[in-house]
Amino acid sequence: MARYRTHSIEFKRQVAQEYLSGETLHGLAKRHDITRNLIRVWVRKYEAGAFDDDAQAADLIREYEARIAALERLVGKQALELEFLRGL
């Protein structure tokens, strides 16, 4: 079964900007090993501002993941302290 590649928002934005700055579809497709139609889709989304919303959402997710990791470390630390105090 074919496996689909996923590309980051930053990569999509970069390719769309390269196209809009004058690069050819054929050159971009060959250099990045993606289809010309996919580049067209990304350019349309870039012009519509879709990547801005996605980038903000991705940043928010990264912030939440960092906060969750910090809270998990705090819970682990408190669990160790409780275990130690119960042993006294």
Biopython code that builds the backbone (N, CA, C, O; Angstrom):
import numpy as np
from Bio.PDB.StructureBuilder import StructureBuilder

atoms = [
    (1, "MET", "N", (0.841, -1.175, 0.000)),
    (1, "MET", "CA", (0.000, 0.000, 0.000)),
    (1, "MET", "C", (0.893, 1.247, 0.000)),
    (1, "MET", "O", (1.923, 1.279, 0.673)),
    (2, "ALA", "N", (0.497, 2.252, -0.745)),
    (2, "ALA", "CA", (1.285, 3.484, -0.844)),
    (2, "ALA", "C", (1.221, 4.251, 0.466)),
    (2, "ALA", "O", (0.181, 4.311, 1.123)),
    (3, "ARG", "N", (2.340, 4.827, 0.824)),
    (3, "ARG", "CA", (2.402, 5.630, 2.040)),
    (3, "ARG", "C", (2.513, 7.092, 1.640)),
    (3, "ARG", "O", (3.365, 7.460, 0.831)),
    (4, "TYR", "N", (1.665, 7.906, 2.199)),
    (4, "TYR", "CA", (1.642, 9.314, 1.860)),
    (4, "TYR", "C", (2.603, 10.081, 2.752)),
    (4, "TYR", "O", (2.724, 9.808, 3.947)),
    (5, "ARG", "N", (3.286, 11.049, 2.145)),
    (5, "ARG", "CA", (4.183, 11.895, 2.911)),
    (5, "ARG", "C", (3.401, 13.079, 3.451)),
    (5, "ARG", "O", (2.436, 13.529, 2.833)),
    (6, "THR", "N", (3.810, 13.571, 4.581)),
    (6, "THR", "CA", (3.213, 14.779, 5.120)),
    (6, "THR", "C", (4.288, 15.852, 5.156)),
    (6, "THR", "O", (5.454, 15.574, 5.435)),
    (7, "HIS", "N", (3.884, 17.063, 4.874)),
    (7, "HIS", "CA", (4.811, 18.181, 4.837)),
    (7, "HIS", "C", (4.385, 19.204, 5.884)),
    (7, "HIS", "O", (3.195, 19.399, 6.133)),
    (8, "SER", "N", (5.362, 19.842, 6.484)),
    (8, "SER", "CA", (5.070, 20.834, 7.517)),
    (8, "SER", "C", (4.474, 22.090, 6.894)),
    (8, "SER", "O", (4.623, 22.340, 5.697)),
    (9, "ILE", "N", (3.806, 22.865, 7.718)),
    (9, "ILE", "CA", (3.227, 24.127, 7.282)),
    (9, "ILE", "C", (4.337, 25.048, 6.771)),
    (9, "ILE", "O", (4.162, 25.749, 5.775)),
    (10, "GLU", "N", (5.471, 25.040, 7.459)),
    (10, "GLU", "CA", (6.585, 25.895, 7.061)),
    (10, "GLU", "C", (7.083, 25.535, 5.663)),
    (10, "GLU", "O", (7.379, 26.417, 4.857)),
    (11, "PHE", "N", (7.174, 24.229, 5.379)),
    (11, "PHE", "CA", (7.624, 23.782, 4.065)),
    (11, "PHE", "C", (6.632, 24.202, 2.981)),
    (11, "PHE", "O", (7.029, 24.683, 1.920)),
    (12, "LYS", "N", (5.349, 24.019, 3.253)),
    (12, "LYS", "CA", (4.325, 24.394, 2.287)),
    (12, "LYS", "C", (4.376, 25.892, 2.013)),
    (12, "LYS", "O", (4.285, 26.330, 0.866)),
    (13, "ARG", "N", (4.522, 26.668, 3.076)),
    (13, "ARG", "CA", (4.599, 28.121, 2.935)),
    (13, "ARG", "C", (5.832, 28.505, 2.115)),
    (13, "ARG", "O", (5.758, 29.384, 1.256)),
    (14, "GLN", "N", (6.962, 27.849, 2.377)),
    (14, "GLN", "CA", (8.200, 28.137, 1.661)),
    (14, "GLN", "C", (8.046, 27.856, 0.167)),
    (14, "GLN", "O", (8.451, 28.669, -0.663)),
    (15, "VAL", "N", (7.465, 26.713, -0.174)),
    (15, "VAL", "CA", (7.288, 26.350, -1.582)),
    (15, "VAL", "C", (6.345, 27.339, -2.264)),
    (15, "VAL", "O", (6.600, 27.753, -3.395)),
    (16, "ALA", "N", (5.269, 27.718, -1.598)),
    (16, "ALA", "CA", (4.328, 28.680, -2.177)),
    (16, "ALA", "C", (5.012, 30.029, -2.401)),
    (16, "ALA", "O", (4.795, 30.664, -3.433)),
    (17, "GLN", "N", (5.825, 30.467, -1.461)),
    (17, "GLN", "CA", (6.531, 31.732, -1.604)),
    (17, "GLN", "C", (7.549, 31.672, -2.733)),
    (17, "GLN", "O", (7.723, 32.647, -3.464)),
    (18, "GLU", "N", (8.219, 30.542, -2.880)),
    (18, "GLU", "CA", (9.173, 30.383, -3.973)),
    (18, "GLU", "C", (8.468, 30.481, -5.324)),
    (18, "GLU", "O", (8.978, 31.105, -6.255)),
    (19, "TYR", "N", (7.300, 29.866, -5.423)),
    (19, "TYR", "CA", (6.543, 29.933, -6.671)),
    (19, "TYR", "C", (6.099, 31.362, -6.956)),
    (19, "TYR", "O", (6.214, 31.840, -8.084)),
    (20, "LEU", "N", (5.600, 32.033, -5.946)),
    (20, "LEU", "CA", (5.114, 33.399, -6.138)),
    (20, "LEU", "C", (6.248, 34.376, -6.429)),
    (20, "LEU", "O", (6.019, 35.443, -7.000)),
    (21, "SER", "N", (7.469, 34.016, -6.037)),
    (21, "SER", "CA", (8.602, 34.903, -6.312)),
    (21, "SER", "C", (9.181, 34.673, -7.706)),
    (21, "SER", "O", (10.126, 35.358, -8.097)),
    (22, "GLY", "N", (8.630, 33.724, -8.460)),
    (22, "GLY", "CA", (9.038, 33.568, -9.843)),
    (22, "GLY", "C", (9.557, 32.198, -10.235)),
    (22, "GLY", "O", (9.850, 31.977, -11.410)),
    (23, "GLU", "N", (9.681, 31.285, -9.312)),
    (23, "GLU", "CA", (10.130, 29.924, -9.647)),
    (23, "GLU", "C", (9.070, 29.248, -10.511)),
    (23, "GLU", "O", (7.884, 29.563, -10.409)),
    (24, "THR", "N", (9.495, 28.330, -11.351)),
    (24, "THR", "CA", (8.549, 27.598, -12.194)),
    (24, "THR", "C", (7.992, 26.397, -11.438)),
    (24, "THR", "O", (8.632, 25.849, -10.540)),
    (25, "LEU", "N", (6.787, 26.006, -11.824)),
    (25, "LEU", "CA", (6.179, 24.825, -11.213)),
    (25, "LEU", "C", (7.036, 23.595, -11.450)),
    (25, "LEU", "O", (7.259, 22.794, -10.543)),
    (26, "HIS", "N", (7.514, 23.455, -12.684)),
    (26, "HIS", "CA", (8.316, 22.288, -13.032)),
    (26, "HIS", "C", (9.598, 22.236, -12.195)),
    (26, "HIS", "O", (9.959, 21.176, -11.685)),
    (27, "GLY", "N", (10.281, 23.366, -12.052)),
    (27, "GLY", "CA", (11.516, 23.408, -11.280)),
    (27, "GLY", "C", (11.298, 23.081, -9.815)),
    (27, "GLY", "O", (12.059, 22.319, -9.220)),
    (28, "LEU", "N", (10.254, 23.661, -9.237)),
    (28, "LEU", "CA", (9.947, 23.397, -7.827)),
    (28, "LEU", "C", (9.553, 21.939, -7.606)),
    (28, "LEU", "O", (9.989, 21.302, -6.647)),
    (29, "ALA", "N", (8.724, 21.426, -8.508)),
    (29, "ALA", "CA", (8.255, 20.044, -8.372)),
    (29, "ALA", "C", (9.430, 19.078, -8.453)),
    (29, "ALA", "O", (9.508, 18.117, -7.687)),
    (30, "LYS", "N", (10.324, 19.333, -9.367)),
    (30, "LYS", "CA", (11.473, 18.447, -9.532)),
    (30, "LYS", "C", (12.425, 18.547, -8.343)),
    (30, "LYS", "O", (12.901, 17.530, -7.841)),
    (31, "ARG", "N", (12.701, 19.766, -7.894)),
    (31, "ARG", "CA", (13.641, 19.970, -6.786)),
    (31, "ARG", "C", (13.135, 19.375, -5.476)),
    (31, "ARG", "O", (13.910, 18.786, -4.722)),
    (32, "HIS", "N", (11.837, 19.525, -5.201)),
    (32, "HIS", "CA", (11.277, 19.055, -3.925)),
    (32, "HIS", "C", (10.609, 17.686, -4.028)),
    (32, "HIS", "O", (10.131, 17.151, -3.029)),
    (33, "ASP", "N", (10.577, 17.124, -5.228)),
    (33, "ASP", "CA", (9.977, 15.812, -5.471)),
    (33, "ASP", "C", (8.507, 15.775, -5.041)),
    (33, "ASP", "O", (8.078, 14.886, -4.304)),
    (34, "ILE", "N", (7.748, 16.765, -5.523)),
    (34, "ILE", "CA", (6.310, 16.829, -5.279)),
    (34, "ILE", "C", (5.628, 17.153, -6.614)),
    (34, "ILE", "O", (6.285, 17.586, -7.561)),
    (35, "THR", "N", (4.332, 16.946, -6.682)),
    (35, "THR", "CA", (3.625, 17.182, -7.935)),
    (35, "THR", "C", (3.328, 18.666, -8.133)),
    (35, "THR", "O", (3.218, 19.437, -7.180)),
    (36, "ARG", "N", (3.202, 19.033, -9.399)),
    (36, "ARG", "CA", (2.880, 20.431, -9.719)),
    (36, "ARG", "C", (1.491, 20.790, -9.209)),
    (36, "ARG", "O", (1.257, 21.916, -8.771)),
    (37, "ASN", "N", (0.572, 19.832, -9.267)),
    (37, "ASN", "CA", (-0.778, 20.095, -8.788)),
    (37, "ASN", "C", (-0.780, 20.385, -7.282)),
    (37, "ASN", "O", (-1.522, 21.246, -6.808)),
    (38, "LEU", "N", (0.048, 19.665, -6.548)),
    (38, "LEU", "CA", (0.138, 19.906, -5.110)),
    (38, "LEU", "C", (0.655, 21.320, -4.834)),
    (38, "LEU", "O", (0.183, 21.990, -3.915)),
    (39, "ILE", "N", (1.615, 21.763, -5.625)),
    (39, "ILE", "CA", (2.130, 23.127, -5.460)),
    (39, "ILE", "C", (1.021, 24.134, -5.737)),
    (39, "ILE", "O", (0.886, 25.127, -5.022)),
    (40, "ARG", "N", (0.229, 23.879, -6.772)),
    (40, "ARG", "CA", (-0.892, 24.786, -7.073)),
    (40, "ARG", "C", (-1.871, 24.876, -5.897)),
    (40, "ARG", "O", (-2.346, 25.958, -5.553)),
    (41, "VAL", "N", (-2.159, 23.731, -5.292)),
    (41, "VAL", "CA", (-3.072, 23.705, -4.134)),
    (41, "VAL", "C", (-2.485, 24.532, -2.995)),
    (41, "VAL", "O", (-3.183, 25.335, -2.377)),
    (42, "TRP", "N", (-1.199, 24.330, -2.722)),
    (42, "TRP", "CA", (-0.547, 25.068, -1.639)),
    (42, "TRP", "C", (-0.523, 26.565, -1.906)),
    (42, "TRP", "O", (-0.695, 27.360, -0.982)),
    (43, "VAL", "N", (-0.312, 26.962, -3.157)),
    (43, "VAL", "CA", (-0.287, 28.387, -3.503)),
    (43, "VAL", "C", (-1.662, 28.995, -3.279)),
    (43, "VAL", "O", (-1.783, 30.089, -2.728)),
    (44, "ARG", "N", (-2.710, 28.274, -3.712)),
    (44, "ARG", "CA", (-4.073, 28.779, -3.480)),
    (44, "ARG", "C", (-4.354, 28.951, -1.991)),
    (44, "ARG", "O", (-4.921, 29.961, -1.572)),
    (45, "LYS", "N", (-3.954, 27.960, -1.196)),
    (45, "LYS", "CA", (-4.177, 28.048, 0.249)),
    (45, "LYS", "C", (-3.351, 29.181, 0.857)),
    (45, "LYS", "O", (-3.820, 29.895, 1.743)),
    (46, "TYR", "N", (-2.132, 29.336, 0.378)),
    (46, "TYR", "CA", (-1.262, 30.403, 0.886)),
    (46, "TYR", "C", (-1.874, 31.767, 0.593)),
    (46, "TYR", "O", (-1.894, 32.641, 1.459)),
    (47, "GLU", "N", (-2.369, 31.947, -0.617)),
    (47, "GLU", "CA", (-2.986, 33.217, -0.997)),
    (47, "GLU", "C", (-4.271, 33.476, -0.223)),
    (47, "GLU", "O", (-4.626, 34.628, 0.029)),
    (48, "ALA", "N", (-4.965, 32.411, 0.152)),
    (48, "ALA", "CA", (-6.195, 32.562, 0.932)),
    (48, "ALA", "C", (-5.918, 32.775, 2.416)),
    (48, "ALA", "O", (-6.830, 33.087, 3.181)),
    (49, "GLY", "N", (-4.653, 32.605, 2.827)),
    (49, "GLY", "CA", (-4.298, 32.803, 4.228)),
    (49, "GLY", "C", (-4.505, 31.586, 5.101)),
    (49, "GLY", "O", (-4.486, 31.693, 6.327)),
    (50, "ALA", "N", (-4.702, 30.434, 4.492)),
    (50, "ALA", "CA", (-4.967, 29.219, 5.269)),
    (50, "ALA", "C", (-3.758, 28.791, 6.085)),
    (50, "ALA", "O", (-3.918, 28.240, 7.174)),
    (51, "PHE", "N", (-2.564, 29.031, 5.587)),
    (51, "PHE", "CA", (-1.372, 28.598, 6.308)),
    (51, "PHE", "C", (-1.122, 29.449, 7.545)),
    (51, "PHE", "O", (-0.478, 28.988, 8.487)),
    (52, "ASP", "N", (-1.619, 30.681, 7.560)),
    (52, "ASP", "CA", (-1.470, 31.517, 8.741)),
    (52, "ASP", "C", (-2.254, 30.939, 9.912)),
    (52, "ASP", "O", (-1.755, 30.880, 11.036)),
    (53, "ASP", "N", (-3.487, 30.514, 9.641)),
    (53, "ASP", "CA", (-4.319, 29.910, 10.682)),
    (53, "ASP", "C", (-3.706, 28.604, 11.170)),
    (53, "ASP", "O", (-3.683, 28.331, 12.370)),
    (54, "ASP", "N", (-3.209, 27.797, 10.231)),
    (54, "ASP", "CA", (-2.593, 26.525, 10.591)),
    (54, "ASP", "C", (-1.337, 26.739, 11.425)),
    (54, "ASP", "O", (-1.083, 25.987, 12.366)),
    (55, "ALA", "N", (-0.561, 27.742, 11.093)),
    (55, "ALA", "CA", (0.665, 28.016, 11.835)),
    (55, "ALA", "C", (0.337, 28.454, 13.260)),
    (55, "ALA", "O", (1.012, 28.048, 14.207)),
    (56, "GLN", "N", (-0.688, 29.273, 13.411)),
    (56, "GLN", "CA", (-1.095, 29.704, 14.749)),
    (56, "GLN", "C", (-1.586, 28.519, 15.563)),
    (56, "GLN", "O", (-1.272, 28.405, 16.747)),
    (57, "ALA", "N", (-2.349, 27.644, 14.941)),
    (57, "ALA", "CA", (-2.852, 26.454, 15.632)),
    (57, "ALA", "C", (-1.695, 25.548, 16.032)),
    (57, "ALA", "O", (-1.696, 24.995, 17.131)),
    (58, "ALA", "N", (-0.709, 25.389, 15.154)),
    (58, "ALA", "CA", (0.448, 24.547, 15.464)),
    (58, "ALA", "C", (1.253, 25.133, 16.621)),
    (58, "ALA", "O", (1.729, 24.397, 17.486)),
    (59, "ASP", "N", (1.403, 26.453, 16.635)),
    (59, "ASP", "CA", (2.102, 27.097, 17.754)),
    (59, "ASP", "C", (1.357, 26.883, 19.062)),
    (59, "ASP", "O", (1.971, 26.618, 20.095)),
    (60, "LEU", "N", (0.043, 26.997, 19.018)),
    (60, "LEU", "CA", (-0.768, 26.798, 20.214)),
    (60, "LEU", "C", (-0.647, 25.362, 20.713)),
    (60, "LEU", "O", (-0.550, 25.130, 21.918)),
    (61, "ILE", "N", (-0.651, 24.413, 19.809)),
    (61, "ILE", "CA", (-0.498, 23.007, 20.188)),
    (61, "ILE", "C", (0.856, 22.776, 20.841)),
    (61, "ILE", "O", (0.943, 22.078, 21.851)),
    (62, "ARG", "N", (1.922, 23.358, 20.272)),
    (62, "ARG", "CA", (3.259, 23.209, 20.874)),
    (62, "ARG", "C", (3.294, 23.795, 22.282)),
    (62, "ARG", "O", (3.903, 23.212, 23.179)),
    (63, "GLU", "N", (2.649, 24.941, 22.485)),
    (63, "GLU", "CA", (2.589, 25.544, 23.818)),
    (63, "GLU", "C", (1.859, 24.623, 24.791)),
    (63, "GLU", "O", (2.310, 24.421, 25.919)),
    (64, "TYR", "N", (0.737, 24.067, 24.353)),
    (64, "TYR", "CA", (-0.027, 23.158, 25.210)),
    (64, "TYR", "C", (0.769, 21.899, 25.538)),
    (64, "TYR", "O", (0.747, 21.425, 26.673)),
    (65, "GLU", "N", (1.467, 21.362, 24.549)),
    (65, "GLU", "CA", (2.269, 20.161, 24.792)),
    (65, "GLU", "C", (3.386, 20.441, 25.791)),
    (65, "GLU", "O", (3.681, 19.595, 26.635)),
    (66, "ALA", "N", (4.006, 21.606, 25.710)),
    (66, "ALA", "CA", (5.055, 21.970, 26.654)),
    (66, "ALA", "C", (4.474, 22.116, 28.061)),
    (66, "ALA", "O", (5.081, 21.677, 29.037)),
    (67, "ARG", "N", (3.312, 22.724, 28.155)),
    (67, "ARG", "CA", (2.654, 22.900, 29.459)),
    (67, "ARG", "C", (2.265, 21.541, 30.057)),
    (67, "ARG", "O", (2.426, 21.317, 31.257)),
    (68, "ILE", "N", (1.759, 20.648, 29.222)),
    (68, "ILE", "CA", (1.390, 19.308, 29.688)),
    (68, "ILE", "C", (2.622, 18.573, 30.198)),
    (68, "ILE", "O", (2.566, 17.927, 31.245)),
    (69, "ALA", "N", (3.732, 18.662, 29.475)),
    (69, "ALA", "CA", (4.974, 17.997, 29.895)),
    (69, "ALA", "C", (5.446, 18.540, 31.239)),
    (69, "ALA", "O", (5.885, 17.773, 32.096)),
    (70, "ALA", "N", (5.360, 19.852, 31.430)),
    (70, "ALA", "CA", (5.767, 20.459, 32.701)),
    (70, "ALA", "C", (4.877, 19.970, 33.840)),
    (70, "ALA", "O", (5.366, 19.659, 34.925)),
    (71, "LEU", "N", (3.574, 19.903, 33.592)),
    (71, "LEU", "CA", (2.652, 19.432, 34.623)),
    (71, "LEU", "C", (2.867, 17.958, 34.936)),
    (71, "LEU", "O", (2.745, 17.547, 36.090)),
    (72, "GLU", "N", (3.187, 17.154, 33.920)),
    (72, "GLU", "CA", (3.462, 15.736, 34.165)),
    (72, "GLU", "C", (4.713, 15.570, 35.024)),
    (72, "GLU", "O", (4.753, 14.705, 35.899)),
    (73, "ARG", "N", (5.726, 16.386, 34.783)),
    (73, "ARG", "CA", (6.937, 16.335, 35.620)),
    (73, "ARG", "C", (6.610, 16.716, 37.065)),
    (73, "ARG", "O", (7.111, 16.098, 38.004)),
    (74, "LEU", "N", (5.769, 17.735, 37.234)),
    (74, "LEU", "CA", (5.385, 18.168, 38.574)),
    (74, "LEU", "C", (4.612, 17.065, 39.296)),
    (74, "LEU", "O", (4.842, 16.822, 40.481)),
    (75, "VAL", "N", (3.704, 16.401, 38.597)),
    (75, "VAL", "CA", (2.933, 15.308, 39.205)),
    (75, "VAL", "C", (3.872, 14.175, 39.608)),
    (75, "VAL", "O", (3.722, 13.605, 40.689)),
    (76, "GLY", "N", (4.828, 13.848, 38.761)),
    (76, "GLY", "CA", (5.791, 12.795, 39.093)),
    (76, "GLY", "C", (6.606, 13.146, 40.320)),
    (76, "GLY", "O", (6.844, 12.296, 41.177)),
    (77, "LYS", "N", (7.035, 14.395, 40.407)),
    (77, "LYS", "CA", (7.808, 14.849, 41.558)),
    (77, "LYS", "C", (6.975, 14.767, 42.835)),
    (77, "LYS", "O", (7.462, 14.317, 43.872)),
    (78, "GLN", "N", (5.733, 15.198, 42.754)),
    (78, "GLN", "CA", (4.870, 15.153, 43.926)),
    (78, "GLN", "C", (4.569, 13.715, 44.329)),
    (78, "GLN", "O", (4.461, 13.431, 45.522)),
    (79, "ALA", "N", (4.431, 12.810, 43.384)),
    (79, "ALA", "CA", (4.186, 11.404, 43.694)),
    (79, "ALA", "C", (5.384, 10.823, 44.443)),
    (79, "ALA", "O", (5.210, 10.061, 45.393)),
    (80, "LEU", "N", (6.585, 11.176, 44.025)),
    (80, "LEU", "CA", (7.782, 10.703, 44.728)),
    (80, "LEU", "C", (7.844, 11.249, 46.153)),
    (80, "LEU", "O", (8.196, 10.525, 47.083)),
    (81, "GLU", "N", (7.502, 12.522, 46.322)),
    (81, "GLU", "CA", (7.503, 13.123, 47.652)),
    (81, "GLU", "C", (6.490, 12.433, 48.559)),
    (81, "GLU", "O", (6.787, 12.150, 49.720)),
    (82, "LEU", "N", (5.286, 12.161, 48.032)),
    (82, "LEU", "CA", (4.268, 11.475, 48.833)),
    (82, "LEU", "C", (4.739, 10.077, 49.229)),
    (82, "LEU", "O", (4.558, 9.648, 50.369)),
    (83, "GLU", "N", (5.335, 9.387, 48.289)),
    (83, "GLU", "CA", (5.832, 8.045, 48.565)),
    (83, "GLU", "C", (6.911, 8.072, 49.647)),
    (83, "GLU", "O", (6.947, 7.209, 50.524)),
    (84, "PHE", "N", (7.782, 9.067, 49.573)),
    (84, "PHE", "CA", (8.840, 9.208, 50.568)),
    (84, "PHE", "C", (8.252, 9.518, 51.940)),
    (84, "PHE", "O", (8.671, 8.943, 52.944)),
    (85, "LEU", "N", (7.285, 10.426, 51.979)),
    (85, "LEU", "CA", (6.686, 10.819, 53.274)),
    (85, "LEU", "C", (5.865, 9.671, 53.880)),
    (85, "LEU", "O", (5.804, 9.545, 55.103)),
    (86, "ARG", "N", (5.251, 8.854, 53.066)),
    (86, "ARG", "CA", (4.506, 7.732, 53.590)),
    (86, "ARG", "C", (5.451, 6.690, 54.215)),
    (86, "ARG", "O", (5.079, 5.974, 55.144)),
    (87, "GLY", "N", (6.659, 6.628, 53.691)),
    (87, "GLY", "CA", (7.641, 5.669, 54.205)),
    (87, "GLY", "C", (8.216, 6.078, 55.566)),
    (87, "GLY", "O", (8.794, 5.239, 56.257)),
    (88, "LEU", "N", (8.071, 7.338, 55.964)),
    (88, "LEU", "CA", (8.629, 7.772, 57.254)),
    (88, "LEU", "C", (7.815, 7.332, 58.408)),
    (88, "LEU", "O", (8.161, 7.622, 59.553)),
]
sb = StructureBuilder()
sb.init_structure("model")
sb.init_model(0)
sb.init_chain("A")
sb.init_seg("    ")
for serial, (resi, resn, name, xyz) in enumerate(atoms, 1):
    if name == "N":
        sb.init_residue(resn, " ", resi, " ")
    sb.init_atom(name, np.array(xyz, "f"), 0.0, 1.0, " ", f" {name:<3s}", serial, name[0])
structure = sb.get_structure()
